[in-house]
Every structure is written in C-alpha cells, then in structure tokens.
Amino acid sequence: MTKPFIHDDFLLETDASRELFHRFAKGEPILDYHNHLSPRQIAENHQFADLQEVWLAGDHYKWRAMRTNGIDENEITGGAAAEEKFHAWARTVPYTLRNPLYHWTHLELTRFFGIERALNEQSAAAIWEEANRELPGLRVHDILTSQRVTHLCTTDDPADSLADHEAIRATDLRTRVFPTFRPDKAMHIVDAAAFNQWVDRLETTVGSPVRTFDDLLAALKRRHDDFHEIGSRVSDHGMNHGFQTPCEVAEAARIFANTRAGKNGTLAEQDAYASRLMYEIARWNAARGWAMQLHIGAVRNTNRRLMRALGADAGCDSIGSFTRVEELAAFLNALDETDELPRTILYNLNPADNYIFGTMIGNFQGGGIPGKIQLGSGWWFLDQKEGMEWQLNALSNLGLLSRFVGMVTDSRSFLSFTRHEYFRRVLCNLIGRDIETGALPDDLDLAGGLVSNVCYRNAAGYFGFS
C-alpha cells in the first residue's frame, strides 16, 4: 500500500527530528495570538454551508494561485456556484507542486476530514461529497476544541463594537477569545473621505464627537480601556510609516483638523501624524502591560482594478523593501528612554531584512522580561518552510531562539490551525538535523525543552492572558 503523502513523519528527516516532534511538539496546545478570524462566527458557533465556504472564501493565497493558473475571476471571487469554485481550485492544486499551498491543502484535508487522497480534477467530486458530509461535526467551536486552542486573538478595529466578544464570553467555549486593538485606519489621512468615514464610525461607537486631535486620543484611549476590560493584551499595527518623524501634539492636531475638514494629507504629513499617534498608543500599551505587534514591509493592494472591484485583501500585495531602519530604532529608543517601551514583536516581510530586524531586537531587551522584543514568526509570504527556516536561523544566530514566542496563523480560515503543526515540524526538523550532524548535543531533553517552550509555553508566559 502506498504511504499517504501526509503521514506521521511528514517533513521530519532524521530520527532526532521525529522524536522531538512526537515527544515534545505534537502534544502542545495552541495559543494563536494573531489571526483574522471572525468574532461573529465564533460567537454564533457558525455552521459552514460547504467546503467552499470554510476553505476558499476569503483565502487570497488560493485566489492568487488560481489566477496564475488561468482560472476566470468569476470562479474565484465572482458569482459562480460554490461547487464550481471548489472544482476550479481542485483543477489548480496539481499545479501548486512546490508551493506551500500543496502542503497546506493536503494537511487540512487529512486533519479535518480524514481524506488522504490527492485533490485534483478527478478526485474533486468525491472529496466534495465526503468533506461536506463531515461539516455538520465541524462547527467553529468543534474546530477550536479539536485543535486544542487555549487562547485566540482576533484582529479588531477600535471603531468595531465588542458585542461579539461579549457574546463569546457567554458561551461554553473553553477557548479564551480576546480582541486585538488594531487602529490602522486612524493613521491613514491621505484619503480624507475614507478617514472621515472611519472617524464617524468611531464617534458612534464611543458615543461622543471626535472633532479635534484631543478628541481622537480620548476616544482611542477609551476603546483601549474597553479592549483591556474584556481581556485584550495586544495591539497590532500593519505599517510602513509612523515610526519617528518628529511631530508635536500641536502639529498632529493641525494635520487632523485639515483632514477632518476634507483635505487629503500628504505622505509626509501622514508620517508625522502617525508617528505621534503610534507613540501615544505604545505608551498606553506599556502602562497596561500589553504587547505590541508591528507588521512591517508589505506593499498592499497594488492592482487598482481588483481593488475597485473586490476591495482590500484580494491577493494583490507584495513584499517591499524596508529602508527606514534608523527611524524604527529612533521610535523604539524614544519609548525606551522613558521606560515606556512595551513588549514588542517585529514581523518582517522581506527575508533580506531578517538580519536587520534580528539585530534590532537585541538593542532594546531588558526590564527583566525574557525575550521582551521579538523577531516575529515567518509572516504572510514567509509562513512556508523556507521562510520559517530563514527566520529561525536568523533568530538563532542573532538572539535566543529558546525565548521565541512561536507561530501564528495570521489567517481568515478556521482550517489554518494546521499551520502550527506545519511550523512545529519545520522547527523539529531543523533542530533534529543539527543534533544528527553534531552541531547540537545529543540531548533530546535539552532540545525538547526548547521545542515545547517555542511551541506554546513561551507565548503563554509572554502575553499574560487570564
């Protein structure tokens, strides 16, 4: 009988790798501290209608591959029937060899549906029927429980209501679910119309007018307090700006007033204004004992035609080149000078910059907090085997891998928790190879302690969720 593609020792090349994974990594639960899952679907214990909804809806990784394979947009994000879209994906899968999508697809089919066959045009109809029969037993809470997710942090705008999170608390779900404070839209003043629409939403949420920069700070601080009250201990920022362009409060107030009056800000004004705002938010984080995540290096929404048709996050983003090293250092230093630098995770999207970020984190460690400043896990285009290994190697050479807080899904799909397994296999294989070659001592308990800590325990200590 042919061995299944996804088997017990998938990606584990040595005896030491296999023992590390099965003894020390496999059994650890999951703390997923960054994702884009829907709080509404968690609150409602959503029942997915079919395999297309749970697997393809919103998954821009798959959309990019399907476009590259010549699939018509109607069968990707358009009005085609759900089964037709699934068959279009099945036709694409054989062409994803050596793309991480091939691994993820079959890992998810195996773990969630018990399907060990390859997905292709010939097997698609049978797999569609078989997987859909399993879906009634894979409501959202079933998935979280089966994956042993202890804590989960969604990504939430300050203008969003926290009603879904209140509703989650009223359920019997054992997974602790918390919002993450993501105020990106408060920074984007180059489009005054969109900015003002967002400020209007924030006014409605806080129940008071936001006419001045002081009003904005007060409203955001109130929402920061609300997030803290419901359990949040993390902010998140997708940014290539807002580091350390000197900006006094009066200048930020002038820029805000002009934008509120309908005048588009310049890129230079956005940099200055966002720097002031980021500085204030970082200080709140430090005062509350929160962690701060900075996602740096994305060039977003480059295809304007698809942006107009589909909106953001349609799969038209790229890796950028980060050139603002001195400004990032100045931002971190300004907070460190007054002992207001919070726990910070720097996610780097360009592998060429791994050593820049890997050395930057060492500059601001301290305060008696192990791994206070982190080099975040392989992110977005780098959350695949090679990208993970690059990040792990850079961190190992420049810092302390043993203090790393591990992997996140960074996903909109509830089936993406298998990325934690994928990461754990890559981690164990990397360390196991070093043991086999003599680069690390043949002490599996020593290496296994590192593995267990990176897989779960470091994150549990770092974030301090109750």
Secondary structure, 3 states (H helix, E strand, C coil): CCCCCCCCCCCCCCHHHHHHHHHHHCCCCEEECCCCCCHHHHHCCCCCCCHHHHHCCCCHHHHHHHHHCCCCHHHCCCCCCHHHHHHHHHHHHHHHCCCHHHHHHHHHHHHHHCCCCCCCCCCHHHHHHHHHHHHHHCCHHHHHHHCCEEEEECCECCCCCCHHHHHHHCCCCCCEEECCECCHHHCCCCCHHHHHHHHHHHHHHHCCCCCCHHHHHHHHHHHHHHHHHCCCCEEEEEECCCCCCCCCHHHHHHHHHHHHCCCCCCHHHHHHHHHHHHHHHHHHHHHHCCEEEEEECEECCCCHHHHHHHCCCCCCCEECCCCCHHHHHHHHHHHHHCCCCCEEEEEECCHHHHHHHHHHHHHCCECCECCCEEECCCCHHHCCHHHHHHHHHHHHHHCCHHHCCCCCCCCCCHHHHHHHHHHHHHHHHHHHHHHHHCCCCCCHHHHHHHHHHHHHHHHHHHHCCC
